[in-house]
Every structure is written in C-alpha cells, then in structure tokens.
Amino acid sequence: MTALAVSNVVLWALVLTLSAVVLALIRQLGVLHQRIAPAGALMLSRGLNLGEPAPVLEVAALDVRELRVGLARDDGRSTLLLFVSPSCPVCKSLLPAVKSSRKDERSWMDVILASDGDAAEQREFVRAQGLEEIPYVVSAALGLAYQVSRLPFAALLDERGVLRARGLVNSREHLESLFEAKRLGVGSLQEYFS
C-alpha cells in the first residue's frame, strides 16, 4: 500500500511540475508573439513607385458602369484595387476578408476588384462568391498598367490618385497592412519597422 501512495505522490508532483513548465512556455510564446513585427504585404521589387501618381485608365465594370481608375477623387476617398482570378485559390480564400474590410473601412475607402480573361467566367465567379456589390473590372490593360505579375495583388490609391501602398496580399493581415501603411504615411510596414 505504501508503494501505491508513494507512486501517486510522485505522479502528482510530476503532473504539477509539467503544468508549471507548460504555463511558462505559454507565457514565453506570448512574449515572443509581441516581439515579432507583422510582415505586411510582400513588396515586389519591380512595379510602380510608391508616392507617384497612379496610371489613369477608363475601364468598364461587369455591370457595364464606366470607371476611371487612378483619378484624384473629389469625395476624399481612397481606392483599393485588388487583382484576383477565378482560378486562384488564395484569391478565393481572401475574399471574405476583402468583404469585411470593405465594410469596416467604408468611411474612407472603396474597393474595386480587377481581373482579366473571359467575361462569362468572371461573371460566374462574381455570382458564386457573392461579389455583386463590389465593382468588378475585367481589363488586361489595368493589370499591365499596375505591373501585376502575381495574384492576389493589391494597390492602395489615396484620394489624390497617388499610389500609397502595394503588394501581394495572401491574408487578412497582409491586406490590413496596406491600410496601416497608409495611416502611418509609409510605403509598407517593412519600411516602417526598418
């Protein structure tokens, strides 16, 4: 009977020791998480220069509205151009964050989705993803003007039509890093932290 009592005491001591170690590790992970800066959208080395006027193009949205992308806006609103594709799985996974950000940032920003390719395929993509409320442009010229080489790619234009932030956006954090970069007056969070 004493061997059973001793083994129980030893096991409980081991359980309490392991619990303390796990709590210490959790605390250290929290400290480490606070020290790691967010990466932000991936800036590509080639492309338009930040701080310069964006190219101005007149394009037609799928709902046949004519849009002039890149112009200075009288209403003081910024524009987020997000280049996506129906065949891009990352683009599809990012769309809920885009819808949410569009709603959260509606006081200062409008969103325009852009792609190229077959218009019928793009219409089906818009319908399937529930994007009817967001202007959706099908224009190869727009992608060429903004030098889009990979997707999903975003460009944030300020109210004067100046390119404030751009880059690959694979997650909500990358997307929101463009907004934060504009608020901080820098081209990217990487620039801010360096």
N, CA, C and O of each residue as an XYZ file, in Angstrom:
776
protein
N       0.823     -1.196      0.000
C       0.000      0.000      0.000
C       0.866      1.260      0.000
O       0.505      2.248     -0.639
N       2.022      1.244      0.716
C       2.890      2.430      0.734
C       3.514      2.688     -0.641
O       3.740      3.839     -1.014
N       3.790      1.624     -1.392
C       4.343      1.807     -2.741
C       3.324      2.526     -3.624
O       3.701      3.372     -4.435
N       2.045      2.199     -3.478
C       0.985      2.848     -4.260
C       0.873      4.322     -3.864
O       0.719      5.177     -4.735
N       0.946      4.628     -2.590
C       0.856      6.013     -2.120
C       2.056      6.821     -2.595
O       1.914      7.968     -3.019
N       3.241      6.212     -2.520
C       4.457      6.909     -2.972
C       4.373      7.184     -4.476
O       4.710      8.281     -4.922
N       3.928      6.198     -5.259
C       3.844      6.397     -6.714
C       2.814      7.474     -7.052
O       3.020      8.245     -7.990
N       1.693      7.541     -6.296
C       0.701      8.597     -6.522
C       1.283      9.976     -6.220
O       1.059     10.923     -6.974
N       2.023     10.090     -5.132
C       2.635     11.367     -4.768
C       3.642     11.784     -5.840
O       3.680     12.948     -6.238
N       4.453     10.838     -6.305
C       5.446     11.129     -7.352
C       4.744     11.551     -8.647
O       5.170     12.505     -9.299
N       3.674     10.848     -9.021
C       2.947     11.196    -10.247
C       2.311     12.585    -10.140
O       2.344     13.357    -11.099
N       1.731     12.907     -8.972
C       1.136     14.221     -8.811
C       2.207     15.312     -8.846
O       1.983     16.379     -9.417
N       3.333     15.059     -8.258
C       4.435     16.032     -8.304
C       4.889     16.244     -9.750
O       5.178     17.369    -10.158
N       4.950     15.158    -10.517
C       5.333     15.244    -11.927
C       4.283     16.019    -12.735
O       4.638     16.836    -13.585
N       3.010     15.770    -12.478
C       1.935     16.477    -13.179
C       1.997     17.973    -12.860
O       1.869     18.794    -13.767
N       2.186     18.336    -11.611
C       2.268     19.746    -11.231
C       3.502     20.416    -11.841
O       3.436     21.562    -12.284
N       4.614     19.702    -11.860
C       5.833     20.246    -12.469
C       5.634     20.465    -13.967
O       6.009     21.515    -14.490
N       5.051     19.492    -14.662
C       4.798     19.632    -16.094
C       3.800     20.757    -16.371
O       3.939     21.475    -17.362
N       2.805     20.916    -15.513
C       1.846     22.005    -15.680
C       2.541     23.361    -15.559
O       2.262     24.274    -16.336
N       3.437     23.492    -14.595
C       4.184     24.744    -14.428
C       5.057     25.014    -15.651
O       5.152     26.157    -16.097
N       5.692     23.989    -16.194
C       6.530     24.147    -17.387
C       5.674     24.579    -18.587
O       6.073     25.458    -19.351
N       4.514     23.967    -18.747
C       3.630     24.332    -19.862
C       3.181     25.779    -19.721
O       3.177     26.508    -20.713
N       2.804     26.220    -18.533
C       2.398     27.609    -18.324
C       3.550     28.569    -18.625
O       3.335     29.628    -19.216
N       4.756     28.210    -18.225
C       5.917     29.058    -18.527
C       6.156     29.141    -20.033
O       6.489     30.209    -20.547
N       5.991     28.039    -20.737
C       6.156     28.043    -22.196
C       5.083     28.891    -22.882
O       5.370     29.609    -23.840
N       3.863     28.804    -22.391
C       2.777     29.611    -22.955
C       3.081     31.097    -22.765
O       2.872     31.899    -23.675
N       3.567     31.453    -21.599
C       3.928     32.847    -21.337
C       5.038     33.303    -22.280
O       4.980     34.411    -22.813
N       6.039     32.465    -22.488
C       7.143     32.820    -23.383
C       6.670     32.967    -24.828
O       7.166     33.824    -25.559
N       5.713     32.136    -25.241
C       5.159     32.271    -26.591
C       4.436     33.612    -26.740
O       4.528     34.262    -27.781
N       3.725     34.014    -25.704
C       3.054     35.309    -25.738
C       4.040     36.455    -25.855
O       3.812     37.392    -26.621
N       5.133     36.395    -25.106
C       6.167     37.422    -25.171
C       6.805     37.439    -26.562
O       7.037     38.507    -27.129
N       7.081     36.275    -27.099
C       7.669     36.173    -28.436
C       6.725     36.730    -29.489
O       7.154     37.425    -30.409
N       5.445     36.428    -29.355
C       4.452     36.925    -30.310
C       4.422     38.456    -30.314
O       4.281     39.067    -31.373
N       4.556     39.082    -29.131
C       4.546     40.532    -29.052
C       5.797     41.134    -29.693
O       5.737     42.240    -30.230
N       6.916     40.435    -29.648
C       8.169     40.955    -30.186
C       8.260     40.851    -31.703
O       8.995     41.607    -32.337
N       7.518     39.919    -32.281
C       7.589     39.716    -33.723
C       6.701     40.742    -34.405
O       5.502     40.818    -34.135
N       7.291     41.524    -35.284
C       6.526     42.532    -36.008
C       5.756     41.873    -37.149
O       6.212     40.875    -37.709
N       4.598     42.419    -37.497
C       3.861     41.859    -38.624
C       4.637     42.052    -39.924
O       5.313     43.065    -40.107
N       4.538     41.084    -40.815
C       5.300     41.131    -42.051
C       4.683     42.089    -43.055
O       5.410     42.773    -43.776
N       3.382     42.153    -43.117
C       2.729     43.023    -44.070
C       2.738     42.435    -45.469
O       3.264     41.346    -45.701
N       2.148     43.172    -46.392
C       2.066     42.728    -47.777
C       3.470     42.645    -48.369
O       4.327     43.477    -48.072
N       3.694     41.649    -49.196
C       5.001     41.432    -49.802
C       5.216     42.428    -50.926
O       4.503     42.406    -51.929
N       6.192     43.293    -50.758
C       6.515     44.277    -51.784
C       7.388     43.619    -52.842
O       8.382     42.965    -52.524
N       7.014     43.796    -54.081
C       7.804     43.283    -55.184
C       8.789     44.358    -55.626
O       8.487     45.549    -55.556
N       9.957     43.940    -56.077
C      10.995     44.899    -56.425
C      10.651     45.701    -57.674
O      11.047     46.859    -57.805
N       9.924     45.091    -58.576
C       9.563     45.831    -59.784
C       8.117     46.295    -59.674
O       7.327     45.736    -58.913
N       7.794     47.298    -60.424
C       6.434     47.805    -60.403
C       6.421     49.300    -60.224
O       7.464     49.953    -60.256
N       5.250     49.830    -60.037
C       5.079     51.267    -59.865
C       5.745     51.735    -58.585
O       5.827     50.993    -57.606
N       6.218     52.969    -58.599
C       6.854     53.546    -57.423
C       5.811     54.138    -56.490
O       4.868     54.801    -56.923
N       5.997     53.887    -55.215
C       5.100     54.444    -54.212
C       5.292     55.951    -54.145
O       6.408     56.448    -54.296
N       4.212     56.670    -53.920
C       4.274     58.117    -53.823
C       4.111     58.829    -55.155
O       4.079     60.059    -55.196
N       4.008     58.081    -56.241
C       3.815     58.686    -57.553
C       2.361     58.529    -57.989
O       1.667     57.622    -57.529
N       1.900     59.413    -58.877
C       0.525     59.270    -59.363
C       0.330     57.920    -60.059
O       1.180     57.469    -60.826
N      -0.797     57.300    -59.774
C      -1.137     56.013    -60.389
C      -1.557     56.240    -61.832
O      -2.034     57.322    -62.174
N      -1.387     55.237    -62.680
C      -1.876     55.384    -64.055
C      -3.401     55.521    -64.065
O      -4.099     54.850    -63.305
N      -3.893     56.376    -64.912
C      -5.328     56.602    -65.016
C      -5.850     55.835    -66.226
O      -5.368     56.008    -67.345
N      -6.835     54.993    -65.980
C      -7.441     54.216    -67.054
C      -8.951     54.250    -66.939
O      -9.507     54.238    -65.841
N      -9.603     54.291    -68.082
C     -11.049     54.183    -68.107
C     -11.388     52.742    -68.455
O     -11.004     52.241    -69.512
N     -12.109     52.082    -67.560
C     -12.436     50.669    -67.734
C     -13.913     50.450    -67.468
O     -14.567     51.249    -66.798
N     -14.421     49.359    -68.003
C     -15.833     49.026    -67.804
C     -15.941     47.906    -66.776
O     -15.239     46.898    -66.859
N     -16.824     48.099    -65.816
C     -17.097     47.048    -64.831
C     -18.037     46.027    -65.471
O     -18.643     46.294    -66.509
N     -18.149     44.867    -64.848
C     -19.041     43.828    -65.379
C     -20.495     44.289    -65.460
O     -21.256     43.824    -66.309
N     -20.874     45.206    -64.570
C     -22.242     45.729    -64.617
C     -22.369     46.892    -65.608
O     -23.327     47.661    -65.533
N     -21.422     47.025    -66.527
C     -21.323     47.999    -67.627
C     -21.180     49.456    -67.166
O     -21.351     50.367    -67.975
N     -20.876     49.690    -65.906
C     -20.536     51.042    -65.457
C     -19.141     51.378    -65.963
O     -18.264     50.514    -65.990
N     -18.934     52.616    -66.358
C     -17.603     53.075    -66.726
C     -16.917     53.611    -65.465
O     -17.480     54.436    -64.745
N     -15.714     53.139    -65.212
C     -14.938     53.587    -64.055
C     -13.646     54.208    -64.540
O     -13.023     53.715    -65.480
N     -13.244     55.292    -63.895
C     -11.940     55.897    -64.184
C     -11.069     55.618    -62.971
O     -11.220     56.240    -61.920
N     -10.167     54.684    -63.134
C      -9.306     54.240    -62.036
C      -8.018     55.058    -62.048
O      -7.381     55.210    -63.090
N      -7.642     55.579    -60.891
C      -6.398     56.316    -60.751
C      -6.564     57.822    -60.710
O      -5.592     58.540    -60.477
N      -7.760     58.313    -60.927
C      -8.002     59.757    -60.883
C      -8.071     60.253    -59.443
O      -8.404     59.504    -58.524
N      -7.749     61.535    -59.267
C      -7.974     62.174    -57.974
C      -9.485     62.199    -57.733
O     -10.270     62.375    -58.665
N      -9.876     62.022    -56.483
C     -11.306     61.953    -56.161
C     -11.722     63.181    -55.363
O     -11.050     63.582    -54.413
N     -12.831     63.761    -55.765
C     -13.354     64.943    -55.083
C     -13.955     64.608    -53.721
O     -14.047     65.476    -52.854
N     -14.364     63.354    -53.528
C     -15.014     62.969    -52.277
C     -14.025     62.622    -51.159
O     -14.441     62.287    -50.050
N     -12.712     62.700    -51.446
C     -11.699     62.452    -50.420
C     -11.520     60.995    -50.043
O     -10.952     60.697    -48.992
N     -11.991     60.084    -50.877
C     -11.917     58.660    -50.560
C     -10.738     58.012    -51.278
O     -10.357     58.423    -52.374
N     -10.179     57.012    -50.651
C      -9.117     56.210    -51.257
C      -9.737     55.040    -52.008
O     -10.920     54.740    -51.848
N      -8.925     54.388    -52.828
C      -9.390     53.244    -53.605
C      -8.425     52.084    -53.423
O      -7.213     52.239    -53.580
N      -8.973     50.922    -53.091
C      -8.178     49.692    -53.042
C      -8.475     48.907    -54.313
O      -9.610     48.494    -54.551
N      -7.446     48.708    -55.121
C      -7.559     47.867    -56.315
C      -7.031     46.498    -55.941
O      -5.874     46.369    -55.541
N      -7.854     45.480    -56.063
C      -7.421     44.119    -55.743
C      -7.544     43.272    -56.995
O      -8.635     43.098    -57.538
N      -6.416     42.750    -57.447
C      -6.379     41.917    -58.639
C      -6.528     40.454    -58.222
O      -5.740     39.938    -57.428
N      -7.548     39.797    -58.768
C      -7.883     38.419    -58.415
C      -8.125     37.613    -59.687
O      -8.112     38.145    -60.796
N      -8.348     36.313    -59.494
C      -8.664     35.433    -60.618
C      -9.565     34.306    -60.142
O      -9.417     33.831    -59.016
N     -10.503     33.869    -60.989
C     -11.362     32.741    -60.607
C     -10.587     31.447    -60.390
O     -11.066     30.555    -59.690
N      -9.403     31.331    -60.975
C      -8.625     30.099    -60.839
C      -7.597     30.171    -59.713
O      -6.784     29.258    -59.565
N      -7.618     31.225    -58.927
C      -6.641     31.425    -57.848
C      -7.264     31.030    -56.506
O      -8.153     31.729    -56.020
N      -6.816     29.921    -55.895
C      -7.405     29.506    -54.615
C      -7.121     30.492    -53.475
O      -7.955     30.655    -52.585
N      -5.966     31.145    -53.490
C      -5.658     32.125    -52.446
C      -6.592     33.321    -52.567
O      -7.037     33.879    -51.563
N      -6.885     33.710    -53.809
C      -7.825     34.826    -54.033
C      -9.181     34.500    -53.422
O      -9.790     35.336    -52.754
N      -9.642     33.292    -53.656
C     -10.947     32.893    -53.119
C     -10.944     32.893    -51.594
O     -11.924     33.303    -50.972
N      -9.861     32.441    -50.994
C      -9.803     32.413    -49.528
C      -9.683     33.823    -48.942
O     -10.016     34.037    -47.776
N      -9.213     34.777    -49.735
C      -9.052     36.152    -49.265
C     -10.342     36.974    -49.370
O     -10.481     37.995    -48.696
N     -11.270     36.540    -50.197
C     -12.482     37.330    -50.460
C     -13.316     37.642    -49.215
O     -13.818     38.762    -49.118
N     -13.497     36.725    -48.256
C     -14.234     37.115    -47.048
C     -13.556     38.265    -46.293
O     -14.242     39.129    -45.746
N     -12.234     38.285    -46.259
C     -11.510     39.387    -45.611
C     -11.699     40.687    -46.382
O     -11.787     41.759    -45.784
N     -11.762     40.595    -47.708
C     -11.987     41.779    -48.540
C     -13.377     42.353    -48.269
O     -13.540     43.562    -48.110
N     -14.368     41.478    -48.218
C     -15.728     41.944    -47.930
C     -15.801     42.599    -46.554
O     -16.423     43.648    -46.390
N     -15.170     41.980    -45.581
C     -15.169     42.517    -44.223
C     -14.429     43.855    -44.162
O     -14.905     44.800    -43.533
N     -13.279     43.934    -44.807
C     -12.505     45.179    -44.815
C     -13.261     46.282    -45.538
O     -13.225     47.443    -45.131
N     -13.934     45.916    -46.601
C     -14.735     46.901    -47.347
C     -15.790     47.513    -46.428
O     -16.042     48.718    -46.465
N     -16.397     46.670    -45.612
C     -17.412     47.140    -44.672
C     -16.773     47.958    -43.542
O     -17.272     49.029    -43.195
N     -15.676     47.459    -42.971
C     -15.027     48.126    -41.843
C     -14.399     49.462    -42.232
O     -14.389     50.393    -41.427
N     -13.878     49.568    -43.445
C     -13.157     50.758    -43.893
C     -14.005     51.633    -44.819
O     -13.463     52.487    -45.521
N     -15.302     51.438    -44.830
C     -16.174     52.136    -45.782
C     -16.187     53.649    -45.589
O     -16.598     54.378    -46.492
N     -15.746     54.133    -44.432
C     -15.766     55.580    -44.186
C     -14.720     56.319    -45.019
O     -14.858     57.520    -45.250
N     -13.678     55.622    -45.474
C     -12.616     56.321    -46.202
C     -12.158     55.621    -47.482
O     -11.342     56.173    -48.220
N     -12.668     54.412    -47.762
C     -12.119     53.649    -48.871
C     -13.186     52.892    -49.651
O     -14.160     52.394    -49.086
N     -12.979     52.819    -50.967
C     -13.784     51.983    -51.847
C     -12.906     50.858    -52.376
O     -11.687     51.003    -52.466
N     -13.526     49.744    -52.722
C     -12.803     48.584    -53.251
C     -13.226     48.346    -54.690
O     -14.410     48.417    -55.018
N     -12.257     48.065    -55.542
C     -12.513     47.644    -56.915
C     -11.746     46.348    -57.131
O     -10.537     46.294    -56.909
N     -12.444     45.308    -57.564
C     -11.802     44.045    -57.900
C     -11.490     44.056    -59.387
O     -12.281     44.562    -60.184
N     -10.350     43.507    -59.765
C      -9.934     43.518    -61.164
C      -9.390     42.159    -61.554
O      -8.791     41.454    -60.742
N      -9.607     41.807    -62.805
C      -9.121     40.550    -63.348
C      -9.029     40.692    -64.858
O      -9.329     41.751    -65.409
N      -8.617     39.634    -65.517
C      -8.676     39.606    -66.970
C      -9.114     38.220    -67.398
O      -9.168     37.299    -66.582
N      -9.423     38.072    -68.662
C      -9.881     36.779    -69.146
C     -11.310     36.841    -69.627
O     -11.843     37.911    -69.919
N     -11.920     35.672    -69.704
C     -13.267     35.514    -70.234
C     -14.302     36.182    -69.318
O     -14.372     35.884    -68.126
N     -15.094     37.080    -69.887
C     -16.092     37.823    -69.101
C     -17.159     36.904    -68.513
O     -17.613     37.131    -67.392
N     -17.567     35.871    -69.250
C     -18.585     34.948    -68.733
C     -18.051     34.191    -67.514
O     -18.771     34.003    -66.534
N     -16.803     33.762    -67.576
C     -16.188     33.079    -66.430
C     -16.092     34.023    -65.237
O     -16.298     33.605    -64.098
N     -15.778     35.300    -65.490
C     -15.686     36.291    -64.415
C     -17.063     36.544    -63.788
O     -17.175     36.674    -62.570
N     -18.103     36.612    -64.616
C     -19.465     36.802    -64.090
C     -19.875     35.642    -63.185
O     -20.481     35.846    -62.133
N     -19.539     34.427    -63.604
C     -19.852     33.245    -62.790
C     -19.091     33.303    -61.461
O     -19.638     32.958    -60.413
N     -17.836     33.737    -61.511
C     -17.016     33.887    -60.305
C     -17.656     34.908    -59.356
O     -17.755     34.666    -58.153
N     -18.084     36.039    -59.899
C     -18.727     37.082    -59.085
C     -19.992     36.531    -58.439
O     -20.232     36.750    -57.251
N     -20.799     35.816    -59.215
C     -22.040     35.251    -58.683
C     -21.746     34.209    -57.601
O     -22.351     34.239    -56.530
N     -20.819     33.291    -57.879
C     -20.507     32.206    -56.945
C     -19.919     32.722    -55.629
O     -20.157     32.143    -54.569
N     -19.156     33.806    -55.701
C     -18.505     34.341    -54.496
C     -19.314     35.451    -53.824
O     -18.894     35.977    -52.793
N     -20.455     35.811    -54.386
C     -21.297     36.851    -53.787
C     -20.663     38.230    -53.831
O     -20.703     38.964    -52.844
N     -20.079     38.588    -54.963
C     -19.364     39.852    -55.099
C     -20.145     40.909    -55.872
O     -19.557     41.880    -56.349
N     -21.454     40.737    -56.005
C     -22.254     41.625    -56.833
C     -22.203     43.087    -56.390
O     -22.372     43.979    -57.221
N     -21.975     43.351    -55.117
C     -21.967     44.724    -54.612
C     -20.641     45.439    -54.825
O     -20.568     46.658    -54.668
N     -19.600     44.710    -55.178
C     -18.271     45.302    -55.352
C     -18.014     45.489    -56.843
O     -18.193     44.548    -57.617
N     -17.596     46.690    -57.267
C     -17.266     46.867    -58.685
C     -16.189     45.866    -59.111
O     -15.168     45.710    -58.441
N     -16.436     45.194    -60.233
C     -15.542     44.145    -60.723
C     -15.191     44.478    -62.167
O     -16.071     44.536    -63.026
N     -13.918     44.694    -62.430
C     -13.430     45.125    -63.727
C     -12.692     43.975    -64.402
O     -11.887     43.294    -63.767
N     -12.961     43.759    -65.670
C     -12.217     42.784    -66.460
C     -11.413     43.573    -67.479
O     -11.956     44.060    -68.471
N     -10.100     43.698    -67.224
C      -9.255     44.520    -68.078
C      -7.807     44.062    -67.981
O      -7.186     44.158    -66.923
N      -7.280     43.568    -69.084
C      -5.856     43.207    -69.134
C      -4.997     44.464    -69.057
O      -3.907     44.439    -68.487
N      -5.487     45.564    -69.629
C      -4.728     46.819    -69.630
C      -4.489     47.331    -68.210
O      -3.430     47.893    -67.927
N      -5.455     47.145    -67.325
C      -5.317     47.590    -65.941
C      -4.203     46.809    -65.238
O      -3.377     47.392    -64.535
N      -4.186     45.495    -65.432
C      -3.131     44.677    -64.836
C      -1.755     45.036    -65.380
O      -0.774     45.048    -64.636
N      -1.682     45.326    -66.668
C      -0.402     45.729    -67.264
C       0.040     47.088    -66.750
O       1.224     47.285    -66.476
N      -0.884     48.028    -66.614
C      -0.548     49.364    -66.133
C      -0.002     49.331    -64.703
O       0.895     50.099    -64.357
N      -0.546     48.443    -63.885
C      -0.097     48.338    -62.498
C       0.989     47.273    -62.331
O       1.416     46.992    -61.211
N       1.429     46.690    -63.427
C       2.518     45.706    -63.461
C       2.287     44.558    -62.486
O       3.143     44.232    -61.664
N       1.106     43.954    -62.601
C       0.735     42.833    -61.750
C       1.331     41.560    -62.334
O       1.035     41.192    -63.471
N       2.168     40.892    -61.556
C       2.783     39.656    -62.037
C       2.302     38.429    -61.270
O       2.387     37.309    -61.774
N       1.795     38.632    -60.050
C       1.302     37.519    -59.227
C       0.020     37.944    -58.544
O      -0.251     39.131    -58.363
N      -0.765     36.938    -58.168
C      -2.057     37.203    -57.523
C      -2.114     36.529    -56.161
O      -1.422     35.540    -55.921
N      -2.931     37.059    -55.284
C      -3.685     38.296    -55.306
C      -2.779     39.494    -55.034
O      -1.953     39.465    -54.121
N      -2.938     40.531    -55.821
C      -2.116     41.731    -55.748
C      -3.028     42.905    -55.440
O      -4.115     43.016    -56.007
N      -2.591     43.784    -54.541
C      -3.402     44.944    -54.171
C      -2.600     46.222    -54.347
O      -1.384     46.249    -54.155
N      -3.312     47.278    -54.718
C      -2.727     48.615    -54.816
C      -3.686     49.577    -54.124
O      -4.880     49.594    -54.424
N      -3.170     50.364    -53.212
C      -3.980     51.327    -52.470
C      -3.660     52.728    -52.975
O      -2.529     53.200    -52.858
N      -4.674     53.389    -53.540
C      -4.532     54.741    -54.073
C      -5.190     55.713    -53.109
O      -6.286     55.458    -52.610
N      -4.522     56.823    -52.848
C      -5.141     57.804    -51.954
C      -6.128     58.672    -52.729
O      -6.359     58.457    -53.919
N      -6.700     59.645    -52.045
C      -7.738     60.490    -52.640
C      -7.218     61.351    -53.790
O      -8.006     61.847    -54.596
N      -5.903     61.531    -53.874
C      -5.324     62.306    -54.969
C      -4.899     61.432    -56.145
O      -4.348     61.937    -57.124
N      -5.151     60.123    -56.057
C      -4.759     59.212    -57.126
C      -3.300     58.804    -57.053
O      -2.733     58.341    -58.043
N      -2.684     58.971    -55.886
C      -1.281     58.622    -55.671
C      -1.208     57.222    -55.084
O      -1.968     56.881    -54.178
N      -0.292     56.415    -55.601
C      -0.099     55.050    -55.092
C       0.564     55.118    -53.725
O       1.708     55.558    -53.609
N      -0.153     54.683    -52.684
C       0.357     54.752    -51.308
C       0.923     53.430    -50.808
O       1.862     53.427    -50.012
N       0.379     52.323    -51.254
C       0.865     51.012    -50.804
C       0.493     49.989    -51.867
O      -0.492     50.151    -52.588
N       1.302     48.926    -51.952
C       1.019     47.874    -52.921
C       1.737     46.607    -52.487
O       2.658     46.648    -51.671
N       1.303     45.476    -53.043
C       1.999     44.235    -52.768
C       1.094     43.022    -52.866
O      -0.116     43.134    -53.067
N       1.719     41.854    -52.718
C       0.976     40.601    -52.681
C       0.269     40.505    -51.346
O       0.860     40.771    -50.300
N      -0.991     40.128    -51.383
C      -1.782     40.018    -50.153
C      -2.351     38.608    -50.074
O      -3.312     38.287    -50.773
N      -1.778     37.782    -49.243
C      -2.209     36.393    -49.102
C      -3.093     36.152    -47.894
O      -3.593     35.044    -47.704
N      -3.294     37.182    -47.069
C      -4.082     37.002    -45.852
C      -4.711     38.323    -45.438
O      -4.403     39.375    -45.997
N      -5.591     38.253    -44.458
C      -6.211     39.466    -43.913
C      -5.141     40.406    -43.362
O      -5.238     41.621    -43.534
N      -4.134     39.861    -42.712
C      -3.074     40.682    -42.131
C      -2.329     41.450    -43.217
O      -2.005     42.625    -43.038
N      -2.056     40.790    -44.344
C      -1.387     41.479    -45.448
C      -2.251     42.606    -45.980
O      -1.754     43.695    -46.265
N      -3.547     42.348    -46.114
C      -4.472     43.350    -46.620
C      -4.524     44.545    -45.667
O      -4.434     45.694    -46.101
N      -4.666     44.275    -44.391
C      -4.749     45.354    -43.414
C      -3.428     46.095    -43.262
O      -3.415     47.252    -42.841
N      -2.318     45.446    -43.599
C      -1.031     46.137    -43.531
C      -0.971     47.284    -44.544
O      -0.277     48.273    -44.308
N      -1.686     47.167    -45.667
C      -1.739     48.263    -46.634
C      -2.453     49.473    -46.032
O      -2.023     50.610    -46.226
N      -3.536     49.229    -45.304
C      -4.277     50.317    -44.668
C      -3.413     50.988    -43.592
O      -3.372     52.213    -43.472
N      -2.734     50.153    -42.825
C      -1.884     50.680    -41.753
C      -0.707     51.463    -42.327
O      -0.325     52.496    -41.776
N      -0.131     50.984    -43.425
C       0.974     51.701    -44.074
C       0.505     53.084    -44.525
O       1.232     54.066    -44.374
N      -0.695     53.161    -45.072
C      -1.224     54.465    -45.490
C      -1.426     55.366    -44.280
O      -1.082     56.547    -44.324
N      -1.978     54.826    -43.207
C      -2.205     55.633    -41.995
C      -0.890     56.165    -41.424
O      -0.826     57.287    -40.922
N       0.164     55.337    -41.511
C       1.466     55.728    -40.973
C       2.252     56.608    -41.937
O       3.261     57.199    -41.553
N       1.801     56.701    -43.180
C       2.494     57.523    -44.164
C       3.755     56.880    -44.708
O       4.692     57.572    -45.106
N       3.777     55.545    -44.726
C       4.936     54.821    -45.268
C       4.457     53.916    -46.398
O       3.259     53.689    -46.562
N       5.407     53.406    -47.171
C       5.067     52.548    -48.287
C       4.693     51.150    -47.868
O       3.903     50.485    -48.539
N       5.255     50.695    -46.760
C       4.967     49.337    -46.275
C       5.323     49.257    -44.796
O       6.044     50.106    -44.272
N       4.810     48.230    -44.133
C       5.173     48.049    -42.723
C       6.639     47.691    -42.571
O       7.261     48.035    -41.566
N       7.205     46.995    -43.572
C       8.629     46.678    -43.524
C       9.454     47.966    -43.481
O      10.434     48.058    -42.741
N       9.056     48.945    -44.269
C       9.751     50.247    -44.283
C       9.604     50.929    -42.925
O      10.564     51.521    -42.432
N       8.450     50.860    -42.323
C       8.198     51.475    -41.038
C       9.072     50.859    -39.938
O       9.611     51.579    -39.098
N       9.210     49.537    -39.942
C       9.949     48.865    -38.878
C      11.456     48.885    -39.077
O      12.208     48.595    -38.147
N      11.905     49.225    -40.286
C      13.373     49.228    -40.505
C      14.002     50.555    -40.232
O      15.216     50.704    -40.373
